[in-house]
Amino acid sequence: MASVLFLTSCDTARYLWQAAGGQLSLLRNARPIPEVLANPGTSPEVRRKLALAQQVRQFALTELGLPDHGSFRSFVDLGRPHVVWNVFSAPEFSLELRTRCFPVVGCVAYQGFFREADARQEEQKRRANGDDVMVGGVSAYSTLGYLKDPVLSSMFTNSDAWLVRTIIHELSHPALYVAGDTVFSESYATTVENEGMKRWLERYGTPELAAQDAAERQRNEQWQALSLGARRQLAELYAQSLPEAQKRQRKATILDDLQSRATALRREWFGPEASPAARQNNASLGAVAAYADLVPDFETLLARVQGDIPNFIQEAEKCARKPKDERVACLQGK
């Protein structure tokens, strides 16, 4: 079970204040997409990406059956590469991500900051307490239908295939979100994303887009296989009754091997001059698992309803209402 760290009231208030301020800034700077397209100063690439985003949005609502909460009808040019920076942490000898509890979303396995400097300050504070910590830039997120999320310039820094997947993923969240169960919520959205991308390629895809998505998916699967393998090794290590110094040494050996293998993969993908892979830790490996662990179980449910996504969401909602330890069996039809 993940340990829950309750912030002091001052820390909580300070965190929520920056989150509210950052969100209000986005809404204040959002411009209707038709207005952005009519502006002669809008670059051709932004026009192209906005047109694709609108097409995918319509597809997700009309052909996948996702609910319309008014998101992705406006645009914000952030002027920075990420909209927020998420901070994950885990104890030195555990893969269970520490959680924070907040209104509406419940307990989540990360904290998001609208300024990188604030995320780095939080990172240093957690490291000083002995935790493994990861800070990751985020290009998009969902407010779960409470607000009308804009399309962000940070969503245009990756490939077209990534943009298609991201819009479908984020539009799926308002339909089903389980407070306090990040793995359930994210695995659900990833399943809708995968199915949505498959249908998009069948209906609107080009050979170039299909090849792009296949290459990115293969890289993601190769990285997941490596990272989840290391995660299993660490889980076995942490379960043993060993002196901390010995655990620490074996942990370093596992992570050294992971970094070496990941660097070799990067150079296979991007050429021999590619930079070394970032060093992983308990926090980063825990974050990878959050998006993938239950995808096979959700795929089982999707197959059981013959791929009908609105029906899939209804059935997943029934599972979500069950106690946490009964949800996987429910997805499997047990």
Secondary structure, DSSP 8 states (H G I E B T S, - for coil): ---B----HHHHHHHHHHHHHHHHHHHHH-EEHHHHHH-TTS-HHHHHHHHHHHHHHHHHHHTS-----S-SSEEE--SSS-SEEEEEEE-TT-----BEEETTTEEES-EEESSHHHHHHHHHHHHHTT-EEEEEEES----TTSS---EEGGGGSS-HHHHHHHHHHHHHGGG---TT-HHHHHHHHHHHHHHHHHHHHHHH--HHHHHHHHHHHHHHHHHHHHHHHHHHHHHHHHTS---HHHHHHHHHHHHHHHHHHHHHHHHHHH-TT--------HHHHHHHHHTTTTHHHHHHHHHHTTT-HHHHHHHHHHHHTS-GGGHHHHHTT-
